[in-house]
């Protein structure tokens, strides 16, 4: 089992810096290949948003190497892994709330996380970043936007109170993929357009699979900016290969 991956991380036309943060970690273990991907979209002003999303991204990386790999090595059940990250979310929310109180600010971040172990994937989600599953003929949204009236966040991670992440679980077949992205990356694109751009065959343009993915993510990001997107744009795409 192997994964082909690509990332896109762009400030875009925003004058507020880049408040998005990405995670992409992959390790080959005795029990198979393990990968974690995440996107976080910070809020609360330039520095506060960057601090919130960056903090969560760093803590997720630590959890991947310190806790997740150990649990897989010890053959822990998937519900144990899910509960472990839930506990981390609860702790991170407390830390962000305490920091915000000390500084007299409000801050927060969305969080969409995917853990893949061989063919199996687990999802954790808070906010309006999204996870999609791409199959050969269709694209399925795996997460629900936590928003009210189409724009106001109702759930996130930060100084606004604790929310338990929404969960998802499934399996990937060869050639299928998972796309994680912030709202700036997908707001100006239809689901069909995303699927059409990311659906391509191995060997196209004589590029490697990962070069193809990066090129296609960049194509989507640039199209969003041409259509007037002013937010930061971030995405991680993981495709399952044998």
Steps between C-alpha positions, in 0.01 A plus 500: 500500500619852420350847489558774246462845654503869420446827687399855413556783748454856378436838658295589193381860470451538874663798671478322840794265454441125490294363788480148352718214621558158342618163628622209288696221673567149373686203649552142387465268801508126553122507499473694175515855376347771721417853389346804666376808315330808644390851407437779752357843421569753777284793603516790745728749324828451317731390781228328704378294206852395407577407860184291538538304176876461544462378857245237402711385204807460723308304763357270232851422374611417855197274546577317176853404603457465874155343531358374170799292393524350849130408500526332162810312611308379806209397276253732667147504361390784276258637760794535740686706240194716443456561871869589536474786252172609658688541828767705324231728354356555847846586635582734209173685545583557866847629415370737233228631730753560778740679265221718359389600849857597596544709185149647501421372150275251323648243266416169343549268207317244296648149500452217253724197555533173310702200620559225246630158590531284192149524345315622811442868575378681813377861502469771766331827408408840644402804293455571129815351355405184313595141422399342170537145371579479130398193306528438130158633413394710795611717789346464845515759778595316819454789745217734589563875515451629854352835397183703549338698217773384268787695657506521882696217661310304762787269597876544506799442724605793718387752757127470428421182696558128453343309213553129449626427148275333248635160392516300182639163395531301179735328259666595172542292188790527259495831314264667747602804699417736783513878463518722808463873436419832663197701390710735287613211281152367417261796536528612135497147358213259453541142616491388137782737410714372786440141394572570133831672575620234745392200289794399283679186395845376600774610260316805370735773369793267583493628856515296817175456691602751766604757239160459338322554831698814582437641153126437523470651849683809375264519202201503736655762728583733211150459356350598837707817510403590143137467609553752778595293805678716758544249783798272564490177298627167632453136404647154550421216262581134568447227242513131583719283277605135522 
